[in-house]
């Protein structure tokens, strides 16, 4: 018979005492093993499970002489409980870890990490020497909240940037070679001369990368059918710039790889540059906004990006006199050229 007190207890928030006992007993299918794992007696585990069943008003185990078995309700509830306990344990571990040693988790893509971020991390470490940095490099777009990540720097097309994302660098493409390459290679004075050279590029790894290729570069200039004498492809942007530095051909300059060419290891080969329609975006999690160390890193990153953009603009002004060509302006120029040709033909 269900008493008034039992009914009242089922409307109260569930106490947590029996959750660990039930989860361990269900996982081991043994009260004895659960008791050993939790450093309790078998009778204590049994009382915890019975108390939990009373609170739920549903039996979780079917008890036999020497064994236990989950009821249908127990089987259905166990995965949900294990997921909740895992999330709870994870959050507790994170709080304990951060209390002892603050940690900033960052997600970005490999080329940005190796070419731009890692060389500069020493500057932030000098400001916050006790903060641990957990840097993950992947092309996948991770959920910052579920993956426990403070911030991400992502390579995205402008139209696909999420709300609140902040553009750090605009992606600009232009031909780069080593200084010695220009002395020994075939003539390289006009865009058309690229057909006589080996063109170096990285393999496209996502939607944003498609236009950041030689094919996209030529297409933005209205030269869709143009190709090089040969191709040299690598997995990472850093590898393309290293190959160009060794005089193995012509690579496409990438904004976030500017340290390699602003230092003089590579030089601009032609008076042409193209906006790819993509860039490096900063995305900050809600959790990071509440943490002083994460906020400090975001502020440092913004300052470094602003400084880098100023240096890059100055370098660009000193290098080959170039007019930036965007995809939209290139299309307009092609339309205008076609119109002039049609008038002449009539």
C-alpha positions in Angstrom: 0.0 0.0 0.0 1.4 3.4 -1.0 1.4 5.8 2.0 1.1 9.5 1.9 4.7 9.9 3.0 5.9 7.7 0.1 4.0 9.8 -2.4 5.4 13.0 -0.9 9.0 11.6 -1.1 8.6 10.9 -4.8 8.0 14.5 -5.5 11.1 15.7 -3.7 14.4 16.1 -5.6 16.2 12.9 -5.9 19.0 12.4 -3.3 22.4 11.3 -4.7 23.4 8.7 -2.1 22.2 5.7 -4.0 23.3 6.7 -7.6 26.9 5.6 -7.3 25.9 2.4 -5.6 23.3 1.5 -8.3 25.6 2.4 -11.2 28.5 0.3 -9.8 26.3 -2.6 -9.0 24.6 -2.5 -12.5 28.0 -2.2 -14.2 29.5 -5.2 -12.4 26.2 -7.0 -12.0 27.4 -7.7 -8.5 26.8 -6.0 -5.1 30.0 -7.4 -3.8 32.2 -6.0 -6.6 30.4 -2.6 -6.3 31.1 -2.5 -2.6 34.8 -3.3 -3.2 35.0 -0.5 -5.8 33.4 2.1 -3.6 35.1 0.9 -0.4 31.7 0.1 1.3 30.2 -3.0 2.6 27.8 -5.1 0.6 25.0 -4.4 2.9 25.6 -0.6 2.6 25.4 -0.9 -1.2 22.2 -2.9 -0.9 20.7 -0.3 1.4 21.7 2.5 -1.0 20.0 0.7 -4.0 16.9 -0.1 -2.0 16.6 3.5 -0.8 17.0 4.7 -4.4 14.2 2.3 -5.6 11.9 3.6 -2.9 12.6 7.2 -4.0 11.9 6.4 -7.6 9.0 4.1 -6.8 10.3 1.7 -9.4 12.4 -1.5 -8.9 15.8 -1.3 -10.6 17.0 -4.8 -9.9 15.3 -8.2 -9.9 17.0 -10.0 -7.0 17.6 -13.8 -7.0 19.3 -16.1 -4.6 23.0 -15.4 -5.6 22.7 -12.8 -8.3 21.0 -9.6 -9.5 19.5 -8.6 -12.8 18.4 -5.3 -14.1 14.7 -4.7 -14.6 13.5 -3.1 -17.8 13.4 0.2 -16.0 16.9 -0.3 -14.7 18.3 -1.1 -18.1 16.6 2.0 -19.6 17.8 4.4 -16.9 21.4 3.1 -16.5 22.9 4.8 -19.7 21.3 8.1 -18.8 22.6 7.9 -15.3 26.1 7.0 -16.5 26.2 9.9 -18.9 25.1 12.3 -16.1 27.7 11.0 -13.6 30.4 11.2 -16.3 29.6 14.9 -16.9 29.5 15.6 -13.2 32.9 13.9 -12.7 34.4 15.8 -15.6 33.2 19.1 -14.3 34.5 18.4 -10.8 37.9 17.3 -12.2 38.1 20.5 -14.2 37.3 22.7 -11.2 39.9 20.9 -9.1 42.5 21.1 -11.9 41.9 24.8 -12.5 42.1 25.5 -8.7 45.6 24.0 -8.7 46.8 25.1 -12.2 44.7 27.4 -14.5 44.2 26.0 -18.0 43.2 27.4 -21.3 42.0 25.1 -24.0 42.4 26.3 -27.6 41.2 24.7 -30.8 42.6 25.7 -34.2 43.8 24.2 -37.4 47.3 22.8 -37.9 48.8 25.4 -40.3 47.7 28.4 -38.1 49.1 26.7 -35.0 52.5 26.0 -36.5 52.9 29.1 -38.6 51.5 31.8 -36.4 50.3 30.9 -32.9 53.1 28.6 -31.5 55.9 31.1 -32.4 54.1 33.8 -30.4 52.9 31.7 -27.4 56.0 32.7 -25.5 54.7 36.2 -25.2 51.6 35.1 -23.4 53.6 32.7 -21.3 55.7 35.6 -20.1 52.5 37.4 -19.0 50.9 34.3 -17.3 53.7 31.8 -16.6 51.5 29.6 -14.3 48.7 29.0 -16.9 48.6 25.7 -18.7 47.9 25.8 -22.4 46.1 23.0 -24.1 46.3 23.5 -27.9 44.5 21.1 -30.2 44.9 21.3 -33.9 42.1 19.9 -36.1 40.2 20.8 -39.2 36.9 19.7 -37.6 34.6 22.4 -36.2 34.3 21.4 -32.6 31.5 22.4 -30.2 33.2 24.6 -27.7 30.8 23.9 -24.9 30.6 20.1 -25.1 34.3 19.7 -25.9 35.3 21.9 -22.9 37.2 24.4 -25.1 37.7 28.1 -24.2 38.3 29.5 -27.7 38.9 28.6 -31.3 40.6 30.2 -34.3 38.9 28.8 -37.4 39.6 29.3 -41.1 36.2 30.1 -42.6 34.5 31.7 -45.5 33.1 35.1 -44.5 29.5 34.0 -45.2 29.8 30.9 -43.0 31.3 32.6 -39.9 29.0 32.1 -36.9 27.4 35.0 -35.0 29.8 36.6 -32.7 32.9 35.4 -34.5 35.6 38.0 -34.9 37.8 38.3 -38.0 41.4 38.3 -37.1 43.0 38.1 -40.5 41.7 38.5 -44.0 43.1 35.8 -46.3 45.1 37.2 -49.3 46.8 35.0 -51.9 49.8 36.0 -54.0 52.7 34.1 -55.7 55.9 33.7 -53.5 59.3 32.3 -54.4 62.7 32.2 -52.8 65.1 35.1 -53.7 67.5 32.7 -55.4 64.7 31.2 -57.5 64.2 34.4 -59.5 67.9 34.3 -60.5 68.0 30.8 -61.8 64.4 29.9 -63.0 62.6 30.9 -66.2 61.2 34.3 -66.6 58.6 35.3 -64.1 57.3 38.8 -64.9 53.7 38.3 -65.8 50.8 36.1 -64.6 51.1 34.1 -67.9 54.7 33.2 -67.1 53.4 30.9 -64.3 52.5 28.3 -66.9 56.3 27.7 -67.2 56.8 27.0 -63.5 56.0 24.3 -60.9 53.1 25.5 -58.8 53.2 24.5 -55.1 50.0 24.2 -53.0 48.3 22.3 -50.2 45.5 19.9 -50.6 42.1 21.4 -49.9 40.7 20.2 -46.6 37.5 22.2 -46.3 35.0 24.5 -48.0 37.1 27.6 -47.2 40.2 26.1 -48.7 38.7 25.6 -52.2 39.3 29.2 -53.3 42.7 29.3 -51.6 44.3 27.3 -54.3 46.0 28.0 -57.6 42.8 27.2 -59.4 40.9 29.7 -57.2 43.7 32.3 -57.6 43.6 32.0 -61.4 39.8 31.9 -61.4 39.6 35.2 -59.5 41.8 36.8 -62.1 39.5 35.5 -64.9 42.1 32.9 -66.0 40.2 29.7 -65.1 42.0 27.5 -67.6 45.5 28.5 -66.6 47.8 25.8 -65.2 51.5 25.5 -64.2 54.1 23.4 -66.0 53.8 20.9 -63.0 52.2 20.7 -59.6 53.7 20.0 -56.1 51.2 19.3 -53.4 51.5 18.8 -49.7 49.2 18.3 -46.7 50.1 21.4 -44.9 50.6 25.1 -45.7 53.9 25.2 -43.9 55.2 22.5 -46.2 54.3 24.5 -49.3 56.2 27.5 -48.0 59.2 25.4 -47.1 59.3 23.9 -50.5 59.2 27.4 -52.1 62.0 28.5 -49.7 64.1 25.6 -51.0 63.6 26.9 -54.6 61.3 24.0 -55.7 58.7 26.3 -57.4 56.1 29.0 -56.8 53.8 28.9 -53.7 50.8 30.9 -52.8 51.4 33.3 -49.9 48.9 32.9 -47.0 48.2 35.6 -44.6 48.9 33.6 -41.4 52.2 32.4 -42.9 53.5 35.9 -43.3 56.4 35.4 -40.8 58.2 33.2 -43.4 58.1 35.8 -46.1 58.2 39.1 -44.1 61.6 37.8 -42.8 62.9 37.8 -46.4 63.0 34.0 -46.8 60.4 34.4 -49.6 59.6 37.3 -51.8 56.7 38.3 -53.9 57.1 37.2 -57.5 54.4 39.1 -59.3 52.3 42.2 -59.1 49.0 40.3 -58.3 47.1 39.4 -55.2 43.6 38.0 -54.6 41.3 38.0 -51.7 40.1 34.5 -51.2 36.8 35.4 -49.5 37.9 33.6 -46.3 39.8 34.4 -43.2 40.9 33.4 -39.7 38.1 34.0 -37.1 38.2 34.0 -33.4 35.3 32.2 -31.6 35.1 32.5 -27.8 33.0 30.2 -25.6 30.6 31.5 -22.9 32.7 29.7 -20.3 35.9 31.6 -21.3 34.2 34.9 -20.8 33.9 34.1 -17.1 37.5 33.1 -16.6 40.2 35.7 -16.0 43.0 33.7 -17.6 41.0 33.0 -20.7 39.9 36.6 -21.0 43.6 37.6 -20.7 44.5 35.2 -23.5 41.8 36.6 -25.8 43.0 40.2 -25.1 46.6 39.1 -25.8 45.5 37.4 -29.0 43.7 40.4 -30.3 46.7 42.7 -29.6 49.0 40.3 -31.4 46.7 40.0 -34.4 46.4 43.8 -34.6 50.2 44.2 -34.5 50.6 41.4 -37.1 48.2 43.1 -39.4 50.0 46.4 -39.2 53.3 44.7 -39.9 51.9 42.8 -42.8 50.4 46.0 -44.3 53.7 47.7 -44.1 55.5 44.8 -45.7 52.9 44.6 -48.5 53.5 48.3 -49.2 57.2 47.8 -49.4 57.0 44.7 -51.6 55.9 44.6 -55.3 53.4 47.4 -56.0 50.2 45.5 -55.9 46.5 46.2 -56.4 44.4 43.8 -54.4 42.0 41.9 -56.6 38.8 40.5 -54.9 36.7 37.9 -56.5 33.9 40.4 -57.0 36.1 43.0 -58.7 37.6 40.3 -60.9 34.2 39.2 -62.1 33.3 42.8 -62.8 36.5 43.3 -64.8 35.8 40.1 -66.8 32.3 41.3 -67.6 33.6 44.7 -68.7 36.2 43.1 -70.9 33.7 40.8 -72.5 31.4 43.8 -73.2 34.2 45.7 -74.9 35.1 42.6 -77.1 31.4 42.3 -78.1 31.2 45.9 -79.1 34.4 45.6 -81.2 33.1 42.5 -83.0 29.9 44.3 -84.0 
